[in-house]
Amino acid sequence: MKHFIRQVFKEVLENPVFDELLIEKYFSKEYIQLVDHSQLNYEEFVLHIKKLKEKVTEQKLEIINYAENGTVIFTNHIAKSTLKDGSKVVHKVLAEFTIQNHQIIRCDELTLLVEGNHTEKDLGSEK
């Protein structure tokens, strides 16, 4: 499952282009994301990804550690983002992904801004 999550990171998040077909490939229409103090359904998640692509010129995700248990994979990863204004932000992310029928159906995530402007602390849930 680590390979699957790595592909999601590469094709959906690190990809500078908004591609809803890639989101549909990897995320169930029943998708729910709990992130910090917000809950996003599938449609809101699509809007979130679109907003990210509008704000971010480059994003790199590095998995520091992971654990798997059946249909669940937990990642501790770092998200390094360069915004369109040239500023950089770094978030530490703890995420628990539930996979069903080769798609992510749920993500329970905590993000922590570790570098950059505090106004970007909610970059992980902004829509």
C-alpha positions as CSV (number, residue, x, y, z in Angstrom):
1,M,0.0,0.0,0.0
2,K,3.0,2.3,0.5
3,H,3.5,2.2,-3.3
4,F,-0.2,3.1,-3.8
5,I,0.0,6.1,-1.5
6,R,3.2,7.2,-3.1
7,Q,1.5,7.2,-6.5
8,V,-1.4,9.3,-5.1
9,F,1.1,11.8,-3.7
10,K,2.9,11.9,-7.1
11,E,0.0,12.0,-9.5
12,V,-2.5,14.1,-7.5
13,L,-0.6,16.3,-5.0
14,E,2.9,16.8,-6.5
15,N,1.5,17.1,-10.0
16,P,1.3,20.9,-10.7
17,V,-1.8,20.3,-13.0
18,F,-5.3,20.0,-11.6
19,D,-6.6,16.8,-13.1
20,E,-10.0,15.7,-11.8
21,L,-9.7,12.3,-13.7
22,L,-6.7,11.5,-11.5
23,I,-8.7,12.4,-8.4
24,E,-11.5,10.1,-9.6
25,K,-9.0,7.3,-10.2
26,Y,-7.6,7.3,-6.6
27,F,-10.5,8.7,-4.5
28,S,-13.9,7.2,-3.9
29,K,-17.0,9.4,-4.5
30,E,-17.8,8.4,-0.9
31,Y,-14.5,9.9,0.3
32,I,-14.4,11.8,3.6
33,Q,-11.4,13.7,4.9
34,L,-11.1,14.8,8.5
35,V,-8.3,17.3,8.6
36,D,-7.5,19.4,11.7
37,H,-10.8,21.1,12.5
38,S,-12.5,20.5,9.1
39,Q,-14.4,17.7,7.4
40,L,-14.4,17.5,3.6
41,N,-16.6,15.3,1.4
42,Y,-15.5,14.2,-2.1
43,E,-16.7,17.4,-3.8
44,E,-15.1,19.7,-1.2
45,F,-11.9,17.7,-1.5
46,V,-11.9,18.3,-5.3
47,L,-12.3,22.0,-4.6
48,H,-9.5,21.8,-2.1
49,I,-7.1,20.2,-4.6
50,K,-8.1,22.9,-7.2
51,K,-7.4,25.6,-4.7
52,L,-4.0,24.1,-3.9
53,K,-3.1,24.1,-7.6
54,E,-4.0,27.8,-7.8
55,K,-1.8,28.7,-4.8
56,V,1.1,26.3,-5.1
57,T,3.7,26.1,-7.9
58,E,5.5,23.1,-6.5
59,Q,4.8,20.5,-3.8
60,K,7.0,17.6,-2.7
61,L,5.9,15.0,-0.2
62,E,8.3,12.8,1.6
63,I,7.2,9.8,3.6
64,I,9.2,9.7,6.8
65,N,7.5,6.6,8.2
66,Y,4.4,4.4,7.6
67,A,2.5,1.5,9.0
68,E,0.0,-0.8,7.4
69,N,-2.9,-2.8,8.9
70,G,-5.3,-4.5,6.5
71,T,-7.0,-1.8,4.5
72,V,-5.4,1.1,6.4
73,I,-2.1,2.8,5.9
74,F,-0.8,5.4,8.3
75,T,1.9,7.9,7.1
76,N,4.0,10.4,8.8
77,H,5.1,12.7,6.0
78,I,6.5,16.1,5.2
79,A,4.9,18.4,2.6
80,K,7.2,21.1,1.2
81,S,5.3,23.7,-0.8
82,T,6.4,26.6,-2.9
83,L,3.6,29.1,-3.3
84,K,3.0,31.3,-6.4
85,D,4.3,34.3,-4.5
86,G,7.6,32.5,-4.1
87,S,7.3,31.8,-0.4
88,K,7.9,28.4,1.0
89,V,6.0,26.4,3.6
90,V,6.6,23.1,5.3
91,H,3.9,21.0,7.0
92,K,4.3,17.8,9.0
93,V,1.4,15.5,8.3
94,L,0.1,12.5,10.2
95,A,-2.5,10.7,8.0
96,E,-4.5,7.5,8.3
97,F,-5.8,6.4,4.9
98,T,-8.5,3.8,4.5
99,I,-8.5,2.0,1.1
100,Q,-11.5,0.2,-0.4
101,N,-11.8,-1.2,-3.9
102,H,-8.4,0.3,-4.9
103,Q,-9.5,3.8,-3.9
104,I,-9.1,6.0,-0.8
105,I,-12.5,6.2,1.0
106,R,-11.3,8.0,4.1
107,C,-8.4,10.1,5.4
108,D,-8.0,11.2,9.0
109,E,-5.3,13.8,9.0
110,L,-3.5,16.2,11.3
111,T,-1.2,18.9,9.8
112,L,1.3,21.1,11.6
113,L,3.0,24.1,10.0
114,V,6.7,23.8,10.8
115,E,8.1,26.5,8.5
116,G,6.6,29.4,6.7
117,N,4.0,32.1,7.2
118,H,1.4,31.2,9.8
119,T,-1.4,32.3,7.4
120,E,-0.7,29.0,5.5
121,K,-1.3,26.8,8.6
122,D,-4.6,25.6,7.0
123,L,-3.2,24.8,3.6
124,G,-4.1,21.1,4.1
125,S,-7.9,21.9,4.3
126,E,-8.3,25.2,2.4
127,K,-11.0,25.2,-0.3
